[in-house]
Amino acid sequence: MAFTSDLDQITRAAAGDPGAVSWLVDRYSPQVLGLATRMLGDRTEAEDVTQETFLRAWKALPNWEPRAKFSTWLHRVALNLCYDQLRKRREVLPGELPDMADTAPTPPERYEQTERVRTIEAAIAALPERQAAALTLCALQGHSQAEAADILDTSEEALESLLARARRSLRAVLAERSVA
Amino acid sequence: MTRHGITDERIFELIDAYGADAAAFPESEREAARRRLTEAPGLFAAALEEARALDGMLSDLPEPEMSPALRTAIMAAAPRAPRTAGGTFRALMGRLPNWVPAGAVASLAMGLVIGANVSLPASASVAAEDADSVMYAAFGFDELPLLDEETE
């Protein structure tokens, strides 16, 4: 159902229908931004990736192949841009953990919760990139195993392995930092 | 293999990969795993508890919000409808109330009808007089003065 609906909106968006463009942006940009934020752990970089992902989507729309799934394609583009960004970052700052976006002071009663969120976000962003992507797609965004495997261009068995390793790493990191 | 068609070892693997909520398990194994978890809760309690703690932390993570500036930038780069020659006219007409274009069309139609009935072309009236002359000559009335000539 979503696939048919996507195709209709894509056709209209390619013709410049502002309503269809708006529909695609509202439907998919939060997911792309969420994925990029979890992968990169940096709000500014995640926004850049989101914007670039949609720029590429707009260019691709006129020649869109109806058999391709827009959501999968979009997530793949976003992931590849994240991988590129992580690669650049490793070249520039080897071994440095990403800064979290929000460093503003928080009220004392929210401090513990905020710290816990930051720790988990940093732990996810520090995972091997495919593990972070698998965890974000399945555990945080609720994609099915088939969808996530398709986005990661892997099998469902390999996806399960990525997820298990990601969760084990997170548990270890969080236990070490006594967040759990 | 349990009577539900899934091994306990496999259920531990599922919890390890997908967490404590069986709804996240692969669809093909979900029901069998649920039945086994209900049947032997104690066996999986520790694994479920550990997984549930991580699930809770992951679900606490806030979804990043789209900033209006980012949305605007994305929308600004989106495809636009091509501008056609009639585009400006249509855009102008589109802003007017509906009765204005309708009234313009009605006025045009009335003008055409009235114009066609009131002013016959000169060539049409000359052709009609010629036809009358031929008919009068055929009946031998061409020698008689015309009524309007007599009255003059």
Boltz contact constraints between the chains, C-beta under 6 A:
constraints:
  - contact:
      token1: [A, 14]
      token2: [B, 79]
      max_distance: 6.0
  - contact:
      token1: [A, 16]
      token2: [B, 79]
      max_distance: 6.0
  - contact:
      token1: [A, 16]
      token2: [B, 80]
      max_distance: 6.0
  - contact:
      token1: [A, 16]
      token2: [B, 81]
      max_distance: 6.0
  - contact:
      token1: [A, 21]
      token2: [B, 78]
      max_distance: 6.0
  - contact:
      token1: [A, 25]
      token2: [B, 74]
      max_distance: 6.0
  - contact:
      token1: [A, 29]
      token2: [B, 66]
      max_distance: 6.0
  - contact:
      token1: [A, 30]
      token2: [B, 66]
      max_distance: 6.0
  - contact:
      token1: [A, 33]
      token2: [B, 64]
      max_distance: 6.0
  - contact:
      token1: [A, 34]
      token2: [B, 63]
      max_distance: 6.0
  - contact:
      token1: [A, 34]
      token2: [B, 64]
      max_distance: 6.0
  - contact:
      token1: [A, 37]
      token2: [B, 64]
      max_distance: 6.0
  - contact:
      token1: [A, 47]
      token2: [B, 70]
      max_distance: 6.0
  - contact:
      token1: [A, 51]
      token2: [B, 73]
      max_distance: 6.0
  - contact:
      token1: [A, 51]
      token2: [B, 74]
      max_distance: 6.0
  - contact:
      token1: [A, 54]
      token2: [B, 74]
      max_distance: 6.0
  - contact:
      token1: [A, 55]
      token2: [B, 77]
      max_distance: 6.0
  - contact:
      token1: [A, 58]
      token2: [B, 77]
      max_distance: 6.0
  - contact:
      token1: [A, 58]
      token2: [B, 78]
      max_distance: 6.0
  - contact:
      token1: [A, 58]
      token2: [B, 79]
      max_distance: 6.0
  - contact:
      token1: [A, 120]
      token2: [B, 57]
      max_distance: 6.0
  - contact:
      token1: [A, 139]
      token2: [B, 58]
      max_distance: 6.0
  - contact:
      token1: [A, 145]
      token2: [B, 26]
      max_distance: 6.0
  - contact:
      token1: [A, 160]
      token2: [B, 17]
      max_distance: 6.0
  - contact:
      token1: [A, 163]
      token2: [B, 17]
      max_distance: 6.0
  - contact:
      token1: [A, 164]
      token2: [B, 16]
      max_distance: 6.0
  - contact:
      token1: [A, 164]
      token2: [B, 17]
      max_distance: 6.0
  - contact:
      token1: [A, 171]
      token2: [B, 54]
      max_distance: 6.0
  - contact:
      token1: [A, 180]
      token2: [B, 53]
      max_distance: 6.0
